Amino acid sequence: MAESAAVPTPAPVAVPLWAWALVAFALVTLYLLLQENGTLLTAAQATWVHEVTHDARHALGVPCH
């Protein structure tokens, strides 16, 4: 007869609220940078944000031209 071995299960980890807030902020920031097309900023600011993040946008596969 085969004996069954108990499989250890990891204990749940409590993630602090500030960590969830930081993740949410990072996702919203990433979304705004990827969708940046001048709707949230003036033309001069949008151009500056676009040029600063230009290479990173291409690295993430975002077409910006």
N, C-alpha and C positions, 0 to 999 in steps of 0.2 A: 504494500500500500504506500502511496506517495504521501510525503508530508508536505504540507503547505507552509511556506515561510511568510512571515509578516513583512509586508512592504512598508518601509518607513515613509510617512507623509510629512512634507515640510510644514512647519508652523506658519500660520498667516502672519504677514508683516504689516504693521500699522504704518501707513504712509502719512506723514504730517500734512496738514492743510496747506502750509506754505509751499510744499513741493508740488501739489496739484495746481495751486495758483501760478507757480512759476512755469509749469508745463503749459497751462492754458495761455498765459501771456506770450510764451515763445511761439505757440501755434498761431495765435492771432497776428503776431508780428510777422511771422513767416508768410502767412496768407496775404497780409497787406503789402509786403514787399514783392511777392510774386504777382499780385494782381495790380500793382501800381501802374496806372496809366493816366494819371493826372486828375482823377476824379476827386481825390481827397486833398490834393495839394495844388498850389498855384503852379503855373507853367515853369517858373524858375526853380522852385523847390522840387518839382517832379523831375526835371532834367537832372538836377544834382543827385537826387536819390537814385535815378536810373544809372547815371554814370558811375556812382560809387559802388553799386551792386551789380554792374553790368556783367563782369566775368563770372560772378557767383551764380547769376541767373542762368547763364549759358551752361555752367557746370551742372546745374540742377535740371537742365533740359527745358528751360522756359524760353520759348521764342519771343524775342523782344524787338524784332525788326519787321 
